[in-house]
Amino acid sequence: MKNLFLLLILILIAANTKASEAIGSYNAGKLKEADDILEQAPSVLKLLRPRNRSFATTEMAELLEQMAQEMRAEFPESEPLQVGDIAARNGGKIAGHKSHQNGLDADIVYYTKKQTTQNPNQSRWSEDFVKGGKVTDNFHVERNWHLMMKLIDTKKVTRIFVDNAIKKVYCLKRSELEKTHGKEVVTNVLRRMRPEALHSTHMHIRMNCPEKDSLCQSQPDPAKGNGCNAVFVVKKPKRPIDPFNDRRGSKR
Ligand SMILES: [Zn+2]
């Protein structure tokens, strides 16, 4: 009886310490004991479900759930936090992405003025927020800034990839933002907001390695400064881009 009791205690401890592990880097990595955000992050609306990439580190699942809950509490009228691809169950290479390999990358739909909810059973994004190099009216400038500021404030998120036109909006609003949030905060968010092709339908967040994951390789921090000069240099894409389809993949 006593042994049975001890066994039960051991099983309970094991169940509680079950944790995911991110292995390797964001673009050459694996994921062990992943959380499925369809189960672990009930406040998140998981999109692109036919792609079956709802797997994440426990840290990512918790971060997404926390953000979804806090955004809902602060903006009760807004659409839920909508998440696209994270990783495959065991991580590794997935079609359409070079990264998303170790459960520390996730795609989040931009918040919208019209509180648009996308159909979770589609396998493509349904809205592009940049047309002709300009951010569309439905892109919620303040709410997306608020989410990005919150993400960076956790100190767990190292980079947020967005379309160049989107970073430009915030670079142009820089002094106004600094009046409200202070220069240090604004510079740090802009520093980590990285302009990248194929991010006009969603932002892509990347977390630092969890401390306990000794085989995980973090990417070095981005260079200091807000990086705003670079977004005003006009670059021509090397090839035509279909913003609704990630097939060709984001480099990052
Ligand atoms: Zn992504």
py3Dmol code that shows the C-alpha trace and the ligand (Angstrom):
import py3Dmol

protein = """\
ATOM      1  CA  MET A   1       0.000   0.000   0.000  1.00  0.00           C
ATOM      2  CA  LYS A   2       2.807   2.343   0.991  1.00  0.00           C
ATOM      3  CA  ASN A   3       4.696   1.515  -2.223  1.00  0.00           C
ATOM      4  CA  LEU A   4       1.615   2.156  -4.275  1.00  0.00           C
ATOM      5  CA  PHE A   5       1.246   5.528  -2.616  1.00  0.00           C
ATOM      6  CA  LEU A   6       4.887   6.384  -3.366  1.00  0.00           C
ATOM      7  CA  LEU A   7       4.436   5.338  -6.971  1.00  0.00           C
ATOM      8  CA  LEU A   8       1.403   7.564  -7.257  1.00  0.00           C
ATOM      9  CA  ILE A   9       3.363  10.514  -5.868  1.00  0.00           C
ATOM     10  CA  LEU A  10       6.168   9.848  -8.369  1.00  0.00           C
ATOM     11  CA  ILE A  11       3.698   9.711 -11.252  1.00  0.00           C
ATOM     12  CA  LEU A  12       2.169  12.981 -10.122  1.00  0.00           C
ATOM     13  CA  ILE A  13       5.591  14.655  -9.907  1.00  0.00           C
ATOM     14  CA  ALA A  14       6.516  13.334 -13.356  1.00  0.00           C
ATOM     15  CA  ALA A  15       3.248  14.614 -14.809  1.00  0.00           C
ATOM     16  CA  ASN A  16       3.844  18.050 -13.332  1.00  0.00           C
ATOM     17  CA  THR A  17       7.401  18.341 -14.541  1.00  0.00           C
ATOM     18  CA  LYS A  18       6.578  17.197 -18.076  1.00  0.00           C
ATOM     19  CA  ALA A  19       7.982  19.954 -20.162  1.00  0.00           C
ATOM     20  CA  SER A  20       8.734  20.551 -23.769  1.00  0.00           C
ATOM     21  CA  GLU A  21      12.260  20.920 -25.065  1.00  0.00           C
ATOM     22  CA  ALA A  22      13.457  23.152 -27.880  1.00  0.00           C
ATOM     23  CA  ILE A  23      16.513  21.648 -29.554  1.00  0.00           C
ATOM     24  CA  GLY A  24      18.888  23.330 -31.993  1.00  0.00           C
ATOM     25  CA  SER A  25      18.088  26.597 -33.704  1.00  0.00           C
ATOM     26  CA  TYR A  26      14.986  28.159 -35.208  1.00  0.00           C
ATOM     27  CA  ASN A  27      16.095  27.082 -38.707  1.00  0.00           C
ATOM     28  CA  ALA A  28      17.771  23.748 -37.885  1.00  0.00           C
ATOM     29  CA  GLY A  29      16.010  22.331 -34.904  1.00  0.00           C
ATOM     30  CA  LYS A  30      13.616  19.921 -33.288  1.00  0.00           C
ATOM     31  CA  LEU A  31      10.936  19.951 -30.642  1.00  0.00           C
ATOM     32  CA  LYS A  32      10.294  17.348 -27.936  1.00  0.00           C
ATOM     33  CA  GLU A  33       7.159  16.812 -25.820  1.00  0.00           C
ATOM     34  CA  ALA A  34       5.418  19.692 -27.570  1.00  0.00           C
ATOM     35  CA  ASP A  35       2.286  21.370 -26.259  1.00  0.00           C
ATOM     36  CA  ASP A  36      -0.636  21.521 -28.681  1.00  0.00           C
ATOM     37  CA  ILE A  37      -2.055  25.039 -28.487  1.00  0.00           C
ATOM     38  CA  LEU A  38      -5.451  23.717 -29.581  1.00  0.00           C
ATOM     39  CA  GLU A  39      -5.545  22.203 -26.089  1.00  0.00           C
ATOM     40  CA  GLN A  40      -3.106  24.286 -24.060  1.00  0.00           C
ATOM     41  CA  ALA A  41      -4.073  27.782 -25.220  1.00  0.00           C
ATOM     42  CA  PRO A  42      -7.878  27.822 -25.242  1.00  0.00           C
ATOM     43  CA  SER A  43      -8.146  31.623 -25.538  1.00  0.00           C
ATOM     44  CA  VAL A  44      -6.240  31.609 -28.830  1.00  0.00           C
ATOM     45  CA  LEU A  45      -8.049  31.160 -32.143  1.00  0.00           C
ATOM     46  CA  LYS A  46      -5.816  28.764 -34.062  1.00  0.00           C
ATOM     47  CA  LEU A  47      -5.976  29.387 -37.810  1.00  0.00           C
ATOM     48  CA  LEU A  48      -4.669  27.354 -40.765  1.00  0.00           C
ATOM     49  CA  ARG A  49      -5.765  24.191 -38.953  1.00  0.00           C
ATOM     50  CA  PRO A  50      -5.509  21.855 -41.972  1.00  0.00           C
ATOM     51  CA  ARG A  51      -1.735  22.459 -41.882  1.00  0.00           C
ATOM     52  CA  ASN A  52      -1.448  20.745 -38.468  1.00  0.00           C
ATOM     53  CA  ARG A  53       1.210  23.069 -37.056  1.00  0.00           C
ATOM     54  CA  SER A  54      -0.263  23.859 -33.687  1.00  0.00           C
ATOM     55  CA  PHE A  55       2.685  22.478 -31.716  1.00  0.00           C
ATOM     56  CA  ALA A  56       4.807  24.671 -29.504  1.00  0.00           C
ATOM     57  CA  THR A  57       7.156  24.735 -26.578  1.00  0.00           C
ATOM     58  CA  THR A  58       5.320  25.041 -23.265  1.00  0.00           C
ATOM     59  CA  GLU A  59       6.789  28.545 -22.995  1.00  0.00           C
ATOM     60  CA  MET A  60       5.284  29.563 -26.358  1.00  0.00           C
ATOM     61  CA  ALA A  61       1.895  28.024 -25.538  1.00  0.00           C
ATOM     62  CA  GLU A  62       1.839  29.902 -22.221  1.00  0.00           C
ATOM     63  CA  LEU A  63       2.918  33.172 -23.816  1.00  0.00           C
ATOM     64  CA  LEU A  64       0.201  32.965 -26.492  1.00  0.00           C
ATOM     65  CA  GLU A  65      -2.469  32.112 -23.931  1.00  0.00           C
ATOM     66  CA  GLN A  66      -1.351  34.963 -21.668  1.00  0.00           C
ATOM     67  CA  MET A  67      -1.377  37.471 -24.547  1.00  0.00           C
ATOM     68  CA  ALA A  68      -4.792  36.271 -25.750  1.00  0.00           C
ATOM     69  CA  GLN A  69      -6.256  36.676 -22.254  1.00  0.00           C
ATOM     70  CA  GLU A  70      -4.696  40.061 -21.562  1.00  0.00           C
ATOM     71  CA  MET A  71      -5.615  41.523 -24.956  1.00  0.00           C
ATOM     72  CA  ARG A  72      -9.173  40.281 -24.470  1.00  0.00           C
ATOM     73  CA  ALA A  73      -9.328  41.903 -21.013  1.00  0.00           C
ATOM     74  CA  GLU A  74      -7.921  45.202 -22.263  1.00  0.00           C
ATOM     75  CA  PHE A  75      -9.915  45.338 -25.502  1.00  0.00           C
ATOM     76  CA  PRO A  76     -13.085  43.304 -24.889  1.00  0.00           C
ATOM     77  CA  GLU A  77     -14.535  44.300 -28.267  1.00  0.00           C
ATOM     78  CA  SER A  78     -11.569  43.003 -30.250  1.00  0.00           C
ATOM     79  CA  GLU A  79     -11.329  39.757 -32.190  1.00  0.00           C
ATOM     80  CA  PRO A  80      -9.467  36.920 -30.435  1.00  0.00           C
ATOM     81  CA  LEU A  81      -5.708  36.526 -30.806  1.00  0.00           C
ATOM     82  CA  GLN A  82      -5.386  34.558 -34.061  1.00  0.00           C
ATOM     83  CA  VAL A  83      -2.364  32.324 -34.556  1.00  0.00           C
ATOM     84  CA  GLY A  84      -1.196  30.631 -37.766  1.00  0.00           C
ATOM     85  CA  ASP A  85       1.720  28.204 -38.013  1.00  0.00           C
ATOM     86  CA  ILE A  86       3.876  27.371 -35.015  1.00  0.00           C
ATOM     87  CA  ALA A  87       5.642  24.009 -35.533  1.00  0.00           C
ATOM     88  CA  ALA A  88       5.061  20.365 -36.362  1.00  0.00           C
ATOM     89  CA  ARG A  89       4.635  17.937 -33.453  1.00  0.00           C
ATOM     90  CA  ASN A  90       8.333  17.016 -33.382  1.00  0.00           C
ATOM     91  CA  GLY A  91       9.564  20.238 -34.928  1.00  0.00           C
ATOM     92  CA  GLY A  92      11.946  20.165 -37.881  1.00  0.00           C
ATOM     93  CA  LYS A  93      11.537  21.552 -41.381  1.00  0.00           C
ATOM     94  CA  ILE A  94       8.020  22.344 -42.532  1.00  0.00           C
ATOM     95  CA  ALA A  95       6.991  23.384 -46.025  1.00  0.00           C
ATOM     96  CA  GLY A  96       6.800  27.128 -46.481  1.00  0.00           C
ATOM     97  CA  HIS A  97       9.149  28.108 -43.688  1.00  0.00           C
ATOM     98  CA  LYS A  98      12.865  28.054 -43.079  1.00  0.00           C
ATOM     99  CA  SER A  99      12.346  28.692 -39.395  1.00  0.00           C
ATOM    100  CA  HIS A 100       9.473  27.434 -37.164  1.00  0.00           C
ATOM    101  CA  GLN A 101      11.624  24.365 -36.394  1.00  0.00           C
ATOM    102  CA  ASN A 102      12.001  24.299 -32.592  1.00  0.00           C
ATOM    103  CA  GLY A 103       8.665  25.558 -31.267  1.00  0.00           C
ATOM    104  CA  LEU A 104       9.845  29.100 -30.560  1.00  0.00           C
ATOM    105  CA  ASP A 105       8.413  30.809 -33.679  1.00  0.00           C
ATOM    106  CA  ALA A 106       4.743  31.663 -34.149  1.00  0.00           C
ATOM    107  CA  ASP A 107       2.698  33.656 -36.660  1.00  0.00           C
ATOM    108  CA  ILE A 108       0.024  36.025 -35.312  1.00  0.00           C
ATOM    109  CA  VAL A 109      -2.584  37.834 -37.417  1.00  0.00           C
ATOM    110  CA  TYR A 110      -2.509  41.621 -37.066  1.00  0.00           C
ATOM    111  CA  TYR A 111      -5.356  43.095 -35.044  1.00  0.00           C
ATOM    112  CA  THR A 112      -7.948  44.804 -37.206  1.00  0.00           C
ATOM    113  CA  LYS A 113     -10.206  47.863 -37.022  1.00  0.00           C
ATOM    114  CA  LYS A 114     -13.198  45.809 -38.196  1.00  0.00           C
ATOM    115  CA  GLN A 115     -12.471  43.055 -35.649  1.00  0.00           C
ATOM    116  CA  THR A 116     -12.133  40.535 -38.434  1.00  0.00           C
ATOM    117  CA  THR A 117     -12.024  36.856 -37.499  1.00  0.00           C
ATOM    118  CA  GLN A 118     -10.572  34.495 -40.102  1.00  0.00           C
ATOM    119  CA  ASN A 119     -11.972  31.040 -40.827  1.00  0.00           C
ATOM    120  CA  PRO A 120      -9.785  28.550 -38.905  1.00  0.00           C
ATOM    121  CA  ASN A 121     -10.422  25.751 -41.399  1.00  0.00           C
ATOM    122  CA  GLN A 122      -8.751  27.524 -44.305  1.00  0.00           C
ATOM    123  CA  SER A 123      -5.163  26.700 -45.111  1.00  0.00           C
ATOM    124  CA  ARG A 124      -4.334  30.194 -46.388  1.00  0.00           C
ATOM    125  CA  TRP A 125      -4.430  33.641 -44.803  1.00  0.00           C
ATOM    126  CA  SER A 126      -7.489  35.602 -45.862  1.00  0.00           C
ATOM    127  CA  GLU A 127      -6.308  39.183 -45.510  1.00  0.00           C
ATOM    128  CA  ASP A 128      -3.313  41.166 -46.710  1.00  0.00           C
ATOM    129  CA  PHE A 129      -2.641  44.315 -44.661  1.00  0.00           C
ATOM    130  CA  VAL A 130      -0.263  45.987 -47.119  1.00  0.00           C
ATOM    131  CA  LYS A 131      -1.375  47.118 -50.578  1.00  0.00           C
ATOM    132  CA  GLY A 132       0.868  49.017 -52.976  1.00  0.00           C
ATOM    133  CA  GLY A 133       3.438  49.521 -50.240  1.00  0.00           C
ATOM    134  CA  LYS A 134       0.845  51.071 -47.893  1.00  0.00           C
ATOM    135  CA  VAL A 135      -0.761  49.686 -44.756  1.00  0.00           C
ATOM    136  CA  THR A 136      -4.510  49.158 -45.212  1.00  0.00           C
ATOM    137  CA  ASP A 137      -7.270  50.909 -43.222  1.00  0.00           C
ATOM    138  CA  ASN A 138      -8.207  47.671 -41.475  1.00  0.00           C
ATOM    139  CA  PHE A 139      -4.766  47.393 -39.820  1.00  0.00           C
ATOM    140  CA  HIS A 140      -5.189  48.519 -36.211  1.00  0.00           C
ATOM    141  CA  VAL A 141      -2.093  50.673 -35.655  1.00  0.00           C
ATOM    142  CA  GLU A 142      -2.532  51.240 -31.905  1.00  0.00           C
ATOM    143  CA  ARG A 143      -3.642  47.741 -30.976  1.00  0.00           C
ATOM    144  CA  ASN A 144      -0.827  46.035 -32.880  1.00  0.00           C
ATOM    145  CA  TRP A 145       1.686  48.384 -31.260  1.00  0.00           C
ATOM    146  CA  HIS A 146       0.210  47.521 -27.893  1.00  0.00           C
ATOM    147  CA  LEU A 147       0.554  43.776 -28.512  1.00  0.00           C
ATOM    148  CA  MET A 148       4.138  44.122 -29.772  1.00  0.00           C
ATOM    149  CA  MET A 149       5.072  46.262 -26.772  1.00  0.00           C
ATOM    150  CA  LYS A 150       3.597  43.650 -24.432  1.00  0.00           C
ATOM    151  CA  LEU A 151       5.442  40.825 -26.207  1.00  0.00           C
ATOM    152  CA  ILE A 152       8.796  42.614 -25.968  1.00  0.00           C
ATOM    153  CA  ASP A 153       8.094  43.620 -22.378  1.00  0.00           C
ATOM    154  CA  THR A 154       8.015  39.931 -21.357  1.00  0.00           C
ATOM    155  CA  LYS A 155      11.730  39.830 -22.312  1.00  0.00           C
ATOM    156  CA  LYS A 156      11.010  36.399 -23.759  1.00  0.00           C
ATOM    157  CA  VAL A 157      10.479  37.627 -27.325  1.00  0.00           C
ATOM    158  CA  THR A 158      13.617  38.589 -29.196  1.00  0.00           C
ATOM    159  CA  ARG A 159      12.297  39.474 -32.652  1.00  0.00           C
ATOM    160  CA  ILE A 160       9.006  40.310 -34.353  1.00  0.00           C
ATOM    161  CA  PHE A 161       9.053  40.124 -38.160  1.00  0.00           C
ATOM    162  CA  VAL A 162       6.685  42.498 -39.949  1.00  0.00           C
ATOM    163  CA  ASP A 163       6.313  43.922 -43.438  1.00  0.00           C
ATOM    164  CA  ASN A 164       8.549  46.895 -44.182  1.00  0.00           C
ATOM    165  CA  ALA A 165       5.514  49.171 -44.664  1.00  0.00           C
ATOM    166  CA  ILE A 166       4.314  48.267 -41.171  1.00  0.00           C
ATOM    167  CA  LYS A 167       7.585  49.103 -39.474  1.00  0.00           C
ATOM    168  CA  LYS A 168       7.573  52.361 -41.460  1.00  0.00           C
ATOM    169  CA  VAL A 169       4.236  53.348 -39.856  1.00  0.00           C
ATOM    170  CA  TYR A 170       5.739  53.002 -36.390  1.00  0.00           C
ATOM    171  CA  CYS A 171       8.999  54.696 -37.340  1.00  0.00           C
ATOM    172  CA  LEU A 172       6.984  57.688 -38.559  1.00  0.00           C
ATOM    173  CA  LYS A 173       5.009  57.748 -35.290  1.00  0.00           C
ATOM    174  CA  ARG A 174       8.157  57.402 -33.229  1.00  0.00           C
ATOM    175  CA  SER A 175       8.164  60.762 -31.447  1.00  0.00           C
ATOM    176  CA  GLU A 176       4.459  60.468 -30.615  1.00  0.00           C
ATOM    177  CA  LEU A 177       5.031  56.960 -29.223  1.00  0.00           C
ATOM    178  CA  GLU A 178       8.033  58.152 -27.235  1.00  0.00           C
ATOM    179  CA  LYS A 179       5.906  60.833 -25.553  1.00  0.00           C
ATOM    180  CA  THR A 180       3.571  58.132 -24.254  1.00  0.00           C
ATOM    181  CA  HIS A 181       5.916  55.224 -23.561  1.00  0.00           C
ATOM    182  CA  GLY A 182       9.375  56.769 -23.246  1.00  0.00           C
ATOM    183  CA  LYS A 183      12.299  56.590 -25.618  1.00  0.00           C
ATOM    184  CA  GLU A 184      13.883  53.464 -24.155  1.00  0.00           C
ATOM    185  CA  VAL A 185      10.762  51.319 -24.557  1.00  0.00           C
ATOM    186  CA  VAL A 186      10.021  52.563 -28.074  1.00  0.00           C
ATOM    187  CA  THR A 187      13.617  52.093 -29.270  1.00  0.00           C
ATOM    188  CA  ASN A 188      13.669  48.558 -27.891  1.00  0.00           C
ATOM    189  CA  VAL A 189      10.399  47.573 -29.593  1.00  0.00           C
ATOM    190  CA  LEU A 190      11.526  49.081 -32.911  1.00  0.00           C
ATOM    191  CA  ARG A 191      14.909  47.403 -32.599  1.00  0.00           C
ATOM    192  CA  ARG A 192      13.225  44.012 -32.348  1.00  0.00           C
ATOM    193  CA  MET A 193      10.617  44.758 -35.054  1.00  0.00           C
ATOM    194  CA  ARG A 194      12.361  43.382 -38.129  1.00  0.00           C
ATOM    195  CA  PRO A 195      11.221  44.265 -41.664  1.00  0.00           C
ATOM    196  CA  GLU A 196      10.874  41.097 -43.715  1.00  0.00           C
ATOM    197  CA  ALA A 197       9.107  40.112 -46.952  1.00  0.00           C
ATOM    198  CA  LEU A 198       6.015  37.852 -46.667  1.00  0.00           C
ATOM    199  CA  HIS A 199       4.856  39.371 -43.385  1.00  0.00           C
ATOM    200  CA  SER A 200       2.038  41.549 -44.665  1.00  0.00           C
ATOM    201  CA  THR A 201      -0.597  39.019 -43.578  1.00  0.00           C
ATOM    202  CA  HIS A 202       0.796  38.311 -40.100  1.00  0.00           C
ATOM    203  CA  MET A 203       3.559  39.167 -37.662  1.00  0.00           C
ATOM    204  CA  HIS A 204       6.032  36.445 -36.773  1.00  0.00           C
ATOM    205  CA  ILE A 205       7.326  36.307 -33.221  1.00  0.00           C
ATOM    206  CA  ARG A 206      10.486  34.531 -32.108  1.00  0.00           C
ATOM    207  CA  MET A 207      11.205  33.647 -28.499  1.00  0.00           C
ATOM    208  CA  ASN A 208      14.557  33.255 -26.803  1.00  0.00           C
ATOM    209  CA  CYS A 209      15.577  29.760 -25.793  1.00  0.00           C
ATOM    210  CA  PRO A 210      14.023  28.692 -22.483  1.00  0.00           C
ATOM    211  CA  GLU A 211      16.809  28.578 -19.892  1.00  0.00           C
ATOM    212  CA  LYS A 212      16.251  24.905 -19.084  1.00  0.00           C
ATOM    213  CA  ASP A 213      16.671  23.809 -22.731  1.00  0.00           C
ATOM    214  CA  SER A 214      20.431  23.316 -22.824  1.00  0.00           C
ATOM    215  CA  LEU A 215      20.502  22.083 -26.439  1.00  0.00           C
ATOM    216  CA  CYS A 216      18.604  25.099 -27.766  1.00  0.00           C
ATOM    217  CA  GLN A 217      20.566  27.728 -29.703  1.00  0.00           C
ATOM    218  CA  SER A 218      19.408  31.324 -29.431  1.00  0.00           C
ATOM    219  CA  GLN A 219      19.938  33.833 -32.194  1.00  0.00           C
ATOM    220  CA  PRO A 220      22.163  36.765 -31.190  1.00  0.00           C
ATOM    221  CA  ASP A 221      20.238  39.940 -30.323  1.00  0.00           C
ATOM    222  CA  PRO A 222      19.591  42.360 -33.191  1.00  0.00           C
ATOM    223  CA  ALA A 223      21.971  45.330 -33.523  1.00  0.00           C
ATOM    224  CA  LYS A 224      21.334  48.242 -31.161  1.00  0.00           C
ATOM    225  CA  GLY A 225      19.197  51.165 -32.287  1.00  0.00           C
ATOM    226  CA  ASN A 226      15.715  51.410 -33.782  1.00  0.00           C
ATOM    227  CA  GLY A 227      16.684  50.342 -37.330  1.00  0.00           C
ATOM    228  CA  CYS A 228      14.373  52.979 -38.784  1.00  0.00           C
ATOM    229  CA  ASN A 229      16.786  54.302 -41.409  1.00  0.00           C
ATOM    230  CA  ALA A 230      16.744  50.977 -43.252  1.00  0.00           C
ATOM    231  CA  VAL A 231      12.965  50.906 -43.768  1.00  0.00           C
ATOM    232  CA  PHE A 232      13.019  54.062 -45.886  1.00  0.00           C
ATOM    233  CA  VAL A 233      15.454  52.593 -48.392  1.00  0.00           C
ATOM    234  CA  VAL A 234      13.403  51.243 -51.303  1.00  0.00           C
ATOM    235  CA  LYS A 235      14.211  47.630 -52.116  1.00  0.00           C
ATOM    236  CA  LYS A 236      12.757  45.740 -55.068  1.00  0.00           C
ATOM    237  CA  PRO A 237      11.723  42.137 -54.358  1.00  0.00           C
ATOM    238  CA  LYS A 238      13.823  39.664 -56.311  1.00  0.00           C
ATOM    239  CA  ARG A 239      10.786  37.625 -57.304  1.00  0.00           C
ATOM    240  CA  PRO A 240       7.030  38.052 -57.248  1.00  0.00           C
ATOM    241  CA  ILE A 241       5.497  37.428 -53.870  1.00  0.00           C
ATOM    242  CA  ASP A 242       2.149  35.844 -53.050  1.00  0.00           C
ATOM    243  CA  PRO A 243       1.416  37.231 -49.595  1.00  0.00           C
ATOM    244  CA  PHE A 244      -1.376  34.739 -48.923  1.00  0.00           C
ATOM    245  CA  ASN A 245       0.829  31.743 -49.359  1.00  0.00           C
ATOM    246  CA  ASP A 246       3.997  31.106 -47.406  1.00  0.00           C
ATOM    247  CA  ARG A 247       5.075  28.246 -49.693  1.00  0.00           C
ATOM    248  CA  ARG A 248       8.194  30.051 -50.779  1.00  0.00           C
ATOM    249  CA  GLY A 249       8.924  30.675 -47.211  1.00  0.00           C
ATOM    250  CA  SER A 250      10.224  33.401 -45.066  1.00  0.00           C
ATOM    251  CA  LYS A 251      13.976  33.428 -44.791  1.00  0.00           C
ATOM    252  CA  ARG A 252      13.830  34.081 -41.079  1.00  0.00           C
TER     253      ARG A 252
END
"""
ligand_1 = """\
1
ZN
Zn 6.467 32.753 -39.444
"""
view = py3Dmol.view(width=600, height=400)
view.addModel(protein, "pdb")
view.setStyle({"model": 0}, {"cartoon": {"style": "trace"}})
view.addModel(ligand_1, "xyz")
view.setStyle({"model": 1}, {"stick": {}})
view.zoomTo()
view.show()
